[in-house]
Amino acid sequence: MMGKTALDAAETFVKELGLEGLLSPEDFLRQREEMLFAMLPESELMPGAERLIRHLHAHNIPMAVATSSHKRNYDLKTTRHKELFGLMHHIIVGDDPEVKQGKPSPDIFLAAASRFEEIPSTTQNVLIFEDAPNGVEGALNAKMSVVMVPDPNLDHSICPCANQILTSLLDFKPADWGLPDFKY
């Protein structure tokens, strides 16, 4: 369900657990929001994320975030990391008006690419980092390259055909993608 819109994920959750008639997807989302409000501000970065973001920023590589999270949850999730996310050219969230469909639709990635000052000449010049199978599929649907860094608890057999799958961002080698390599 990772990468889907909140309502799509809630509908799937309620249906798969046989809770129809006991809990509506909307009620599930309300209860979920209360828990997220308490938990999201404590979110940690993926290991290696700060190093990678600062490295790419230092080399003037344009970066954006394209997250299925709605703005409210994104803001909560990044509470402790505002300065780092401020290095991004722009942020696209799941409730952005340009995002008509959630991942695996390519909408969010195409919206993110279109908002750079210098729009990529082809989507093949865009590298996506994803942690969710639906996001990998969405990036591939946008004809973009994708590096998947899945949650360690995710069943890797359900991972789609990312261009590269890493266990951690610490394993990412920029030079493999034509980017300036780390100096440390």
C-alpha positions in Angstrom: 0.0 0.0 0.0 3.1 2.2 0.2 2.9 5.0 -2.4 -0.9 4.9 -2.8 -3.1 7.8 -1.8 -4.3 7.7 1.8 -7.9 6.9 0.8 -6.9 4.2 -1.7 -4.7 2.6 1.0 -7.5 2.9 3.6 -10.0 1.2 1.3 -7.6 -1.6 0.7 -6.8 -2.0 4.4 -10.4 -2.1 5.5 -11.4 -4.6 2.7 -8.4 -6.9 3.1 -8.9 -7.1 6.9 -12.6 -7.8 6.5 -13.6 -4.7 8.4 -16.3 -3.5 6.0 -19.3 -2.5 7.9 -17.3 -2.2 11.1 -14.9 0.5 10.1 -15.2 2.9 7.2 -12.0 3.9 5.3 -12.8 7.5 6.4 -13.0 6.5 10.1 -9.8 4.5 9.7 -8.1 7.6 8.3 -9.3 9.8 11.2 -7.9 7.4 13.7 -4.7 7.0 11.8 -4.3 10.8 11.6 -4.4 11.1 15.4 -1.6 8.5 15.7 0.5 10.1 12.9 0.2 13.5 14.5 1.9 12.1 17.6 4.5 9.9 15.7 5.6 11.7 12.6 7.5 14.6 14.2 9.9 11.9 15.5 10.7 10.6 12.0 14.4 9.9 11.4 16.2 10.2 8.1 17.2 7.1 6.2 20.9 6.3 6.9 22.9 8.1 4.2 20.2 10.6 3.2 21.8 13.7 4.7 25.2 12.8 3.2 23.6 12.3 -0.2 21.5 15.5 -0.1 24.4 17.7 1.0 26.7 16.1 -1.6 24.3 16.7 -4.5 23.5 20.2 -3.3 27.2 21.1 -3.0 27.6 20.0 -6.7 24.5 22.0 -7.8 22.5 18.9 -8.8 18.9 19.9 -8.8 16.8 17.9 -6.3 13.1 17.7 -5.4 10.9 15.6 -3.2 7.9 13.8 -4.7 6.1 12.2 -1.8 2.6 10.6 -1.6 2.2 12.1 1.9 -0.2 14.9 2.1 1.3 18.3 3.0 0.2 18.1 6.6 1.9 14.8 7.1 5.0 15.8 5.1 5.4 18.9 7.3 5.1 16.7 10.4 7.5 14.1 9.1 10.2 16.7 8.3 9.8 18.8 11.5 13.3 18.0 12.7 14.8 18.2 9.2 13.6 21.6 7.8 17.1 22.9 7.0 18.0 19.8 5.1 14.8 19.7 3.1 15.2 23.4 2.4 18.1 22.4 0.1 15.5 21.0 -2.3 14.5 23.0 -5.3 10.8 22.1 -4.6 8.5 19.7 -2.9 5.6 17.9 -4.5 3.1 16.3 -2.0 0.3 13.8 -2.6 -2.4 16.4 -2.4 -0.8 18.8 -4.9 -3.5 19.8 -7.4 -1.3 18.6 -10.3 -1.2 15.0 -8.9 -4.4 13.5 -10.2 -3.6 9.9 -9.3 -1.3 8.4 -6.7 1.6 6.1 -7.4 2.0 3.9 -9.5 0.7 6.7 -11.8 3.7 8.8 -12.9 1.8 12.0 -12.1 3.8 13.1 -9.1 7.2 12.4 -10.8 6.2 14.3 -14.0 5.0 17.2 -11.9 8.3 17.3 -10.0 10.3 17.2 -13.2 8.3 20.0 -14.7 8.9 22.4 -11.9 12.7 22.6 -12.1 14.0 25.9 -13.4 15.8 24.0 -16.1 13.3 21.3 -17.1 15.1 18.0 -18.0 15.2 17.5 -21.7 14.0 13.9 -21.2 12.6 12.1 -18.2 15.5 9.6 -18.7 17.7 12.3 -17.2 15.9 12.1 -13.9 17.0 9.8 -11.1 14.4 8.8 -8.5 15.1 7.3 -5.1 12.1 5.3 -3.9 11.3 3.1 -0.9 7.9 1.7 -2.1 7.1 -0.7 -4.9 4.3 1.6 -6.2 6.7 4.5 -6.3 9.2 2.4 -8.3 6.5 1.5 -10.7 5.4 5.1 -11.0 9.0 6.3 -11.7 9.3 3.6 -14.4 6.0 4.6 -15.8 7.4 8.1 -16.1 10.4 6.7 -18.0 12.7 7.7 -15.2 15.6 5.8 -13.7 15.0 4.6 -10.2 17.1 3.4 -7.2 15.0 1.5 -4.7 16.0 1.6 -1.0 13.2 -0.6 0.5 12.3 -0.8 4.1 14.2 -3.8 5.5 10.9 -5.3 6.6 9.5 -5.2 3.1 9.3 -8.6 1.3 11.8 -8.1 -1.5 10.0 -10.5 -3.7 7.3 -7.9 -4.3 9.9 -5.3 -5.4 9.4 -4.3 -9.0 12.3 -4.0 -11.5 14.1 -0.9 -10.2 17.3 0.0 -12.1 19.1 -0.6 -8.8 18.1 -1.9 -5.4 20.2 -0.9 -2.3 19.9 -1.9 1.3 20.9 1.6 2.3 21.6 5.0 0.8 25.0 4.6 2.4 25.7 2.1 -0.5 24.8 4.6 -3.2 27.7 5.4 -5.5 27.0 8.6 -7.4 29.6 8.0 -10.1 27.6 4.9 -11.2 25.0 7.3 -12.3 27.3 9.9 -13.9 27.2 12.1 -10.8 30.2 13.5 -8.9 31.5 10.9 -6.5 31.7 11.3 -2.8 35.1 12.6 -1.6 34.8 11.0 1.9 
